[in-house]
Amino acid sequence: MPTILIIEDEAKMRRLLELNLGEEGLKTLSAADAETGLQLLASEPVHLVLTDLKLPGMGGLELLEKVKEKDPALPVVVMTAFGSVETAVDAMKSGASDYILKPFSLAEIRMVVRKELDVSLLREENRSLREALGEKYSHPNVIAASPRMQEVLAMVDRVAPTNSTVLLGGESGAGKDLIARVIHERSRRAKGPFIKINSTAIPENLLESELFGYEKGAFTGATTSKPGKFELADGGTLFLDEIGDVPPATQVKLLRVLQERDFERLGGTRTIKVDVRLIAATNRDLRAALEEGTFREDLYYRLNVVPIDIPPLRAHKEDIPGLATMFLARFCKESARPLTGISPEAMDILLAHHWPGNVRELQNVIERACALAAGPRLEAADTHLDTARPRAAAAGDHFLPEGVTLDQWEDEMIREALKRSNGNKSRAARLLGLSRNALRYRLSKIGIADENEAE
C-alpha cells in the first residue's frame, strides 16, 4: 500500500486530505511543519510527499531541497495559493513533480497523487530498462530491432497504462505520430477516440477555436456552435503535434485544461469538463523556447511529465532493412506490384544515406522505387535519393547575386519563406531557423505588418 506524507499546517485541511486519500486505499502520515515531516520521512518508508509551500519555520522550498537530498527519486507535490504561481514554478525547477493551486477540489488531489504514483512506478521500472532489453518489445506497425528503438518501446509499454501526460521529442519525420498512436492503443483509453491536431497546420487566430470549440455568434461566420478537439477526445487521447508553435494566448488556456480539466468554448460561458489524456510532440528544443520567452515555463513543466525522445533514423540504421521491407510490402499490396524484395546493392545505398527526412523520407523513397522498378525486385538503379545539390556560383567572385545587397537578399528570403508557408508566421520562422520574436522584428524592419503583434 503506497504511503503518502502530508505536510500542512492547517489542521482541518490536513485532516480532510488524510480522509480523502485514505478512502482511495492509500496510507497517510501527516505533519504540521517541515521539521516533523522530515522526522517521519526518516523513520518510515514514504512513496510521495504532499506539502504546502507556506509552512511555519522551515519553508516548503527548503523542505523540498532536503527531501531531494535524501531521495532524488521521491515524488513531491506542492500546494500553493493562486497568487504564488511563480513560487510553484521555482519548486518545479528544484525537483517538485507537480503543483496544485489552492483552492482545489478533492478529486483533483486524488488525480494528481495517483498520476505521480504511476509515474514514480514507471521511473522505478525504467531503472532496470537496460537489463530488461533482453526481452524484445514489439508492435505490429513499429520496426524496433535496434537498442534505441527498443528503449522507446519499453518506455511506451510502461507509460501507456497510466494517465500521465507524455511529451514526444524528435526530428520531423522520425515517427512521433506513430508512437503517440501506439501509446493510445496500449492504454486503458484504447476504445476511446484518438484525435490529432497539428498546431502549425492551422492559422494562429483559429487554433483556439479548433482546440476548444466555439458558440454560435462568437465571431463573424460562426452561424452554429461547434465542439473543439478537447470535447471530441473526451474519454480518449488528444495528440497535439508541434506544441512549441502554440501561440501564448492559447498556451494559457492549455495550462488551465491540464490543471483543472475544464474550459469554456470561445464566446461561451458554460464550463465543460473533459477526461482527456494529452500527448504532445515537438521537433523544437522547448528549453530554448523558454529562454526566448516564447513558451510558458509552467506549461512546459505540466507537459514534460514523461518525456520520450524518438531518435533520428541515422541513429538506428539497424532498423532500415526492416522498415524498407515493410514499406515495400505495403506499397506492393496497394499497387498490385509483385516485387520480391530489395537487392543487396540497393540496401547498401539505403544504409549509407544520412536520411535528413528520417522514416518519412525512407517511406517516400521506397514508394517511388516501387512505382518505377522494372524488374522483379528493387535494384540500386531504382533507388533515387534526394541529395543536396550545390548552387551554381554567381558570376565573378560575388557571394550574392550581382547588384543585390545582403539586406535585400535577407528581405527576399523572408518573403519567400512567408510565401512557402502560406503566410503562417510560425512555420516561416522555422523555415528560416529563427524564433517567432526574431521574425517579428525582421518583418517590422521591412514593413510587413504582423496581425498577431497585439497578442
N, C-alpha and C positions, 0 to 999 in steps of 0.2 A: 504494500500500500504506500503510495507516494506521500511524503511528509512536506507540508508547507509551513514555513516560518513566517508569521505575520508580525510586522513591527509597525505599530500605530499607537500614537499617544492618546487618541480619543477613545475612551473605554467603550462607548456604545458602538462606534464604528468597528472597533476590534472584535467585539462580541458578535456583531452582525456578520462579519467576514468568517469568523470561526464556524458559526451555524451554517452559513450558506455553503462553504466549501466542504464542511462535514457531510452535508446532505448529498454531495457529489461522490461520496466514498473516499474522501481524502482525509488523512490525519493532519491535524493542525497543532502547531506550537505558537505561542503568542508572547509578545513583549511590548512594554510601554515605551521603551527607549532603546537606543542603539547598543549601549553597553550590555544590557540584559540580553538583547538579541544575539550579540557575539558570544556570550557565555553559553547560550542554548546551542548555538551553531557548533561550538567546540565540544559539546557533551553528547549530542545526538546526531545521527545521520539525517540530513535535510536534502530534499530534491529541488526545492525552489524557494526563493525569498521574495516576499511581497512586502514592500516597505514604503512608508510615506517619506517624502523628501524633507519635509519640515518636521524636525524632531527636537525635543528638549536635549540639551547637552550636545553630544556629537551629532552633526547634521547627516542628512541622507547621503550626500556625495562622499563624505569621509567614510561613512559606513560602507558604501559601495566599494571604495578602494580597498578597505580591509578585507571585505568578503572575497574580492577578486585575488588578493594576495594569498589567501588561504586556499581557494579553489577557483581558478580561472574559468572552469567549465560550468560552474554552478549558475543557473539562470536567475537573474534578479529582475523583477518587475517593479517599477517605481510608480507611486501615486502622487499626483500633484494638482494644485489648483489650476484653473484655466489660464490665469494670468501669468503662469510661470512656465510657459512652453519652452522658452529659451533654456531654462534650467534643466528641463527634461531632456532636451537635445544634448546638453552637456553631459547628462548622465548616460545617454546612449553612447556618446563618444568614449566615456570612461568604462564602458563594458556592460551597461544595462541591456537586458534583452528586449524590453518593451516598456512603454509607459501608458498610464491611464489617466485621463483628465477628470478631476472632480468638478461637479457631481457626476457619478457614473451609475449605471444600472448593475444589479447583481448578475444579470445574465451576461453582461459584458465582462465582468470579472471572471466568471466561470469559463467563458470562451477563451479569454486571453491566457488564463492559467493552464487550461487543457492544451492550448496550442503550444505554449512554451514547454510543457512536459513532453509533448510529442517531439518537438524539435530537439530537446535535450536527449531523448532516447535515440533519435536519429544521429545526432553527433557522436554519442557514445558508441553506437554500432559502427559508425564510419571510421572510428579509430583503428578498427581491425580490417579496414577495407583492403589494404594491400595484401594481407594474408588471405583474405576471403576471395581474392581474384582467381584462385584456383577453380572456383565454381564459376561456370560461364553464365553470364546474363544475356538474355536474348529477347527479341521482339520480332514479330513477323515482318515488319516494314523497316527494321533497322539492321544495318550491317555493322557488327561490332566485334571484329576479330582482334583488333588492336587493344593494348592495355589502356590507352587513353579513352577509347570509347567504352570499354568495359567499366572504367571508373564512372563515366557518365551514367550508364545504365544501372550500375549499382546504386548511385545516388537517387536515380529516378525510382527504383524499387523501394527505397526506404522512405522517400518523401511523399510518394503518391498516395498512400493510405491516410495521410494526415490532411488537415485543412490549411496548412501553412502556406503563406504567400511565397512564390518562387520567382527569382529574378534570373532569367537566362541571358548570358552574355556570349558574344562571339561575332565573328565577321559575317557580313552579308552572304547568304547562300550556304552557311555552314550546317543548317538543319534545325534552327531553333523552333520553327513551326512544327516540325515533326516530333521533336522531343516534348513540346507542350501537349500535343495530342496523345502521346504515349502516357504522360503523367495523368491526363484526364481519363484515359481508357483503363488505367490501373487503379483508379481512385474509387471511393465509395460513391462518387458522383457520376460514374460512367454511364448510367441510364439517363442522366440529365443532359441538357444542351451543352454543346461546346461552341461558343461564339467568339469569332476572331474579329479584331478591328485593327487596322494599321493607321496610326496617327498621321503618317506622312502622306497618306493617300487621300486625306480629307482636308479641305481648307480650314485654317485655324479658327475662323469665325463660325464654322459649322460643327467642329469637333464636340463641343459641349452638348449640343442638341442631339448628336449621334449617340453619345455615351449615356445621357440622362433623359433623353426624350423631351417633348415639348407639349404644351397645351394649345388648344385652338386659340388663335389670336395672339400668340406670344410674339410673333413678328410678322412682317408682311409676307404673305404667301402661306402662312400656317392656317389653312382652312379647316383642318381636322387635328385632333390630338394624335400623338404618335409615341409609343413606348421606345425607350432607348435600349442600348445594348445591355446595360445592367439588368433591366427588367426582363429582357429576353433570356438572359443567362441565369435567372433565378433557379436555384436548385442544382446548378451545374458549374461550369467553368468559363470565365472570361479571359481570353488571351489578348493582351494589349501589346501589340508589336510597336517597336520604336518608341518606347516610353520616354526616351531622352528628348524627343521633339514635341512633347505635350506643352502647350503654352502655359505661362504662370497662373492665369486665372483658372484654368481647368485643373491644374495641379492642386489648388486649394480644395476644390470640390472632391477630387480623388482621395485626398487625405481624409476628408470627412467620411467618405464611404468606408474606407478601410478601418477607421476608428469606431464609427457609430453604426455602420451597416444600414444607413438610411440616407435619403436625399429627396429633393423636390425636382420635379420636371421644370424645364425652362418656362417661365411665365406662370408657374403653378404655385399653390400654397399647401397642397396636401403632401404630407411626409410619407414616402414609400419605403417600406422595409424590404430588404433583399437578403438572401442567403447565397452568396456568390464567392467562389474561390477565384482569386486573381493570380494569373501567371503573366508576368511582364517580361519583355525582351528588349534588348538594346544592342546595337553594334558600336555604341559610343562608350567612352570612359566617363561614367557618371561622376566619378570623383573630380575629374577636370571640370565638368559642368558645374559642380558645387563651387569650385574655386572661381569660376567665371560669373557665378551668381545667376545662372540660367536654370538651375534646378534646386528645388527646396531641400534643405537638409532633413527636415522632419519626414518628408515623403520618402526620401532615399532610405532612411532607416526603417521605415514601415515596409518598404518593398524588399529590402535586402535581408530578409529573414533566412531564406535558404538560397544562396547563390549557386548556380551551376554554370560553369563555363564550357561552351561547346568548342572543341579545338578546331582550327582550320584544317582542311583536307591535307595540306602538305605536312602536317604534324602527325598524321596517322595514315601514311601511304599504304600500310599493310591492308587497309580496307578497300583500296582502289579495285583490285580484281573482283572482289565480291560485289561491290557497288556496280561496276561496269557490267558484270554478268547479269545482275538483277535488272538493270535498266534495259539491257539488250533483250532479255526475255519479255519484259513488259511491252517494249515497242514492237517486237516481232509479233506478239499476240494481237496488238491493236491494229497493225498494218498487214497482218497475214503474210509476213515475210518469213520463209523457212530457213533462217540463218542458224548455223550450228554452233557458233562460238566466236572467239576472238583469237587471232593468231598471236604467237609469242612476240613477233616483231611489233605488232600494233600495241600489245600490252606493255612492252618496253617503253614505247613512246608515251603512253599514259602515265607510267610510273615515273618518268623523267620530268614531266611537266610540273610547273610550280603551282598551278591552279589558284590564281588570284580570285576567281569566282567561286571557288570551293565546290561543294557537291552539286550545286545548281549548274555550274559550268560543265562538270563532268556529265551530268544528265543531258544537257543540250548537245554536247559533242557526240555522245552515243546515239542520240536520236537522229542527228544529222548523218552520222556514218551509216546507221541502219537504213535510212532513206536512200543513200547514194551507193551502197555496196552493190557491186556487180557479181561477185562470186558467192559461194556457199557460206562464207564466214567473213568477219570484218578483218581486213588487211591493213597494213601500215598506210597504204595509199588512200584508204577510206577515212583515215583519222586526220581531220583538219582542225588544227588548234589555232586559237586566236592569239597570235604573238604580237607584241608591241612593235610597231614599225617606226623607225626613226624618221622624223620630219625632214623634208628637203631643206638644206641650208639656204638662207636668203642670199641674194647676190652680194658679192663683196665680202666684207668682214662684219656685216651687221648681224647682231643677235635678233633684232626686231625687224619687221617689215620696213622697207625704206620709207622714210618720211613720217613714221609713227613714233610718238614718244612713249615712254614707259607708262605714264598716267593714262594716255589714250588706250594703250593696249590693255591695261587693267580694267578700264571702264568697259571696253568691248567684251572682255571675258565675263564681267559681272552681268552684262546684258544678255550674253549668250547663255549663261547659267540660268537666268530667270526664264529665258525662252524655253530651254530644255525641261525646266521643272514646272512649266505652265503657270508661272507666277507664284509658286509655293516658295516662300522665303526660307523656310527651314531646310527644304530639300536643296535649294540653290546654295545655301551656306555649306551644306555637306559636300556638294559637288566642288566647291571652291576650297574646301578644307578650312573654313572659317567658323567661328562661333556666330550665333544669331546676332549678338550685340555688335560684333565686328562688321558683319554685313550691313546692319542698320546704319552704322557710321559711314560706311562707304556709299550707301545709297543716298544719304543726305548730302554727301560731297558732290555727287553727280546729278543731284536734283530730282531723284526719283522718290516720290512720296511713299512712306511705309504706313499703310492703312492701320496697322495694329500698334502703331507707336504709342497711342494713348493707353493701351493695355499694359 
